[in-house]
Amino acid sequence: MTTLKICLVALLMLGFTWQAGASVPLGGNRKGVGGAFDMYGCMQSNEYYVVNFAAYQSDLSQSKDMKTLPTAECIDIPLVGKTQITLDLLDRDVRKKQVALKILREDGQTLAELPMAVAKQGVVSVSVDFKSAGKYQAVLQVKDTDLNIDPEISALHIPLTVALAVEQPASEKPLWIFFIVIGLLVAGLAYFLPRLLNSKPTATTPE
């Protein structure tokens, strides 16, 4: 019975991993918040909504190969120029509601805008041309009748940097290391725990 429970926990973890990985639009290489590649991509959230952010840029130094998928950049976008901003709506109920997306400059000027509409495929995408390096912002608004909150208040604000050198704390570790450790612990428990429970002390014969 104990072995069955451990296996169920492991399967649940694998299922969560698959769902998060499958939610990243277009597939390909994915960067997390720290700039490292991981299976979860670039999750962004506030107290109301959670999305998976991706920015796709053309690399002129690479040959155009249809089999090569572009790298999904996270919130630290490396280059200026034309960029495809994509948000994967991870909240299933939000996919049935009207959403709008804006890309703003640091001074508040709107560079690109997607008007309110239902994202039937669960993905919101807009093209923007970043003319200069600097700080920007992606703003997702949801017309949420369930919450009954002004979309301006519940909006998800995602800070972006474009062509800026961003230093990460030396102590920051990629997210995948944490999940590898969890996986090893689950595998260890699945192997050793049944043997410990089934082991019985050997009786000693009197001399």
C-alpha distance (Angstrom), angle and dihedral (degrees) to the residues before:
residue distance angle dihedral
M1 . . .
T2 3.80 . .
T3 3.81 91.2 .
L4 3.81 90.0 52.4
K5 3.80 92.2 53.1
I6 3.80 91.8 49.5
C7 3.80 91.1 50.0
L8 3.80 90.5 50.2
V9 3.81 91.1 53.0
A10 3.79 90.5 50.2
L11 3.82 91.5 49.3
L12 3.81 91.3 50.2
M13 3.80 90.4 52.5
L14 3.79 91.3 49.2
G15 3.79 90.4 48.7
F16 3.80 91.8 51.9
T17 3.80 90.0 48.4
W18 3.81 91.8 51.3
Q19 3.81 93.7 47.8
A20 3.80 93.7 49.7
G21 3.78 92.2 46.3
A22 3.80 93.1 47.4
S23 3.80 91.9 51.4
V24 3.80 93.7 67.7
P25 3.83 107.4 100.6
L26 3.81 120.3 -119.3
G27 3.81 94.0 4.7
G28 3.81 117.2 -130.0
N29 3.77 125.5 110.3
R30 3.80 114.9 -13.3
K31 3.78 130.3 -161.9
G32 3.77 125.1 -152.1
V33 3.79 128.2 -144.9
G34 3.81 93.1 -81.6
G35 3.80 92.3 52.8
A36 3.80 93.4 -106.5
F37 3.79 121.7 124.1
D38 3.80 113.8 -107.5
M39 3.80 141.0 156.7
Y40 3.79 95.5 -107.5
G41 3.77 100.5 55.5
C42 3.80 121.6 -156.1
M43 3.80 109.1 -27.1
Q44 3.81 115.9 -170.1
S45 3.78 126.1 -178.5
N46 3.77 149.0 158.7
E47 3.80 129.3 -166.8
Y48 3.81 90.9 -73.7
Y49 3.82 110.2 35.9
V50 3.80 142.9 21.7
V51 3.81 126.5 -156.8
N52 3.76 139.3 170.2
F53 3.80 109.7 -121.9
A54 3.79 124.6 -151.9
A55 3.81 133.2 172.7
Y56 3.81 118.7 -164.1
Q57 3.80 121.9 -161.1
S58 3.80 130.9 177.9
D59 3.80 114.9 -115.4
L60 3.81 107.4 -149.0
S61 3.80 91.3 -166.5
Q62 3.81 91.7 65.4
S63 3.78 124.6 77.3
K64 3.77 115.6 -113.0
D65 3.79 104.4 -103.6
M66 3.79 117.3 170.5
K67 3.80 89.3 -151.7
T68 3.82 92.3 56.9
L69 3.79 113.3 84.9
P70 3.81 118.1 -152.6
T71 3.78 120.3 -105.6
A72 3.79 113.9 -100.9
E73 3.79 104.9 -131.8
C74 3.77 121.2 -153.8
I75 3.82 126.5 -138.0
D76 3.83 93.0 -57.8
I77 3.79 99.1 74.3
P78 3.83 110.1 -164.0
L79 3.82 102.6 -152.3
V80 3.79 141.6 39.8
G81 3.79 118.6 -126.0
K82 3.77 137.0 63.1
T83 3.78 112.8 -5.1
Q84 3.78 133.7 176.3
I85 3.81 110.6 -139.5
T86 3.80 113.7 -158.0
L87 3.79 130.3 -176.5
D88 3.78 120.7 -168.1
L89 3.81 108.7 -154.3
L90 3.80 105.2 -135.5
D91 3.82 94.1 -177.5
R92 3.80 104.1 88.3
D93 3.81 94.1 -154.5
V94 3.82 91.7 52.6
R95 3.82 89.2 60.8
K96 3.81 87.5 69.3
K97 3.80 94.0 51.8
Q98 3.79 134.0 75.9
V99 3.80 114.2 -93.8
A100 3.80 134.2 -177.6
L101 3.79 130.5 -161.2
K102 3.79 129.4 -156.4
I103 3.80 131.1 -177.9
L104 3.80 109.9 -152.2
R105 3.76 133.8 -170.1
E106 3.80 118.9 -129.9
D107 3.82 90.1 -97.5
G108 3.82 90.7 54.5
Q109 3.81 98.1 -102.9
T110 3.81 113.0 145.8
L111 3.82 112.8 -121.9
A112 3.81 98.3 175.0
E113 3.77 134.5 3.1
L114 3.78 137.8 -169.8
P115 3.83 111.8 -161.9
M116 3.80 124.8 -132.8
A117 3.79 111.8 -67.6
V118 3.80 140.4 135.6
A119 3.81 111.8 -92.6
K120 3.80 97.1 -140.4
Q121 3.80 93.7 -175.4
G122 3.81 92.5 43.8
V123 3.81 92.7 -114.1
V124 3.81 127.3 108.8
S125 3.79 116.6 -164.0
V126 3.80 136.1 176.2
S127 3.81 134.6 172.3
V128 3.79 120.0 -129.9
D129 3.80 134.1 176.8
F130 3.81 111.4 -141.4
K131 3.78 104.3 -154.7
S132 3.80 97.5 -174.9
A133 3.77 142.2 16.8
G134 3.77 115.9 -93.1
K135 3.78 147.1 89.9
Y136 3.78 122.2 -45.3
Q137 3.77 138.8 167.0
A138 3.81 137.6 -136.3
V139 3.80 113.5 -151.0
L140 3.80 122.5 -164.6
Q141 3.79 117.1 -165.8
V142 3.80 124.0 -169.7
K143 3.80 126.2 -160.9
D144 3.78 91.6 -140.5
T145 3.80 113.3 179.2
D146 3.81 90.9 176.6
L147 3.79 93.7 61.6
N148 3.80 93.4 37.3
I149 3.81 89.4 -150.1
D150 3.79 127.1 136.3
P151 3.84 108.2 -97.9
E152 3.79 88.6 -130.2
I153 3.80 90.1 61.5
S154 3.81 98.4 43.1
A155 3.82 93.8 40.7
L156 3.80 118.0 131.3
H157 3.83 109.9 -126.3
I158 3.81 114.9 -159.9
P159 3.83 115.4 -169.3
L160 3.80 114.5 -141.2
T161 3.78 134.4 -168.5
V162 3.79 121.8 -159.7
A163 3.81 123.3 -158.2
L164 3.80 92.2 -18.0
A165 3.79 126.4 131.5
V166 3.79 105.4 -116.8
E167 3.78 118.7 -167.2
Q168 3.78 117.6 -146.1
P169 3.82 122.0 -153.3
A170 3.80 111.5 -95.6
S171 3.79 90.4 -129.7
E172 3.80 93.9 55.9
K173 3.79 111.8 110.8
P174 3.80 128.0 -163.9
L175 3.79 114.4 -97.4
W176 3.79 92.9 -122.8
I177 3.82 91.6 67.8
F178 3.81 89.4 63.0
F179 3.80 92.5 52.1
I180 3.81 92.6 46.2
V181 3.80 88.9 55.5
I182 3.82 90.7 48.6
G183 3.80 90.4 49.0
L184 3.80 91.8 50.9
L185 3.79 91.0 49.8
V186 3.81 91.8 51.0
A187 3.81 91.5 47.6
G188 3.79 90.9 48.4
L189 3.79 92.4 50.4
A190 3.80 91.4 47.4
Y191 3.81 90.4 53.6
F192 3.79 104.5 38.3
L193 3.81 105.7 29.3
P194 3.85 97.4 66.3
R195 3.81 89.6 48.8
L196 3.79 92.3 50.8
L197 3.81 91.9 49.0
N198 3.81 93.7 47.6
S199 3.78 95.7 45.0
K200 3.83 115.0 104.4
P201 3.81 127.6 -164.8
T202 3.82 111.7 -104.8
A203 3.81 115.1 -118.6
T204 3.82 116.2 -118.9
T205 3.82 118.7 -136.3
P206 3.79 116.7 -133.6
E207 3.81 115.6 -114.4
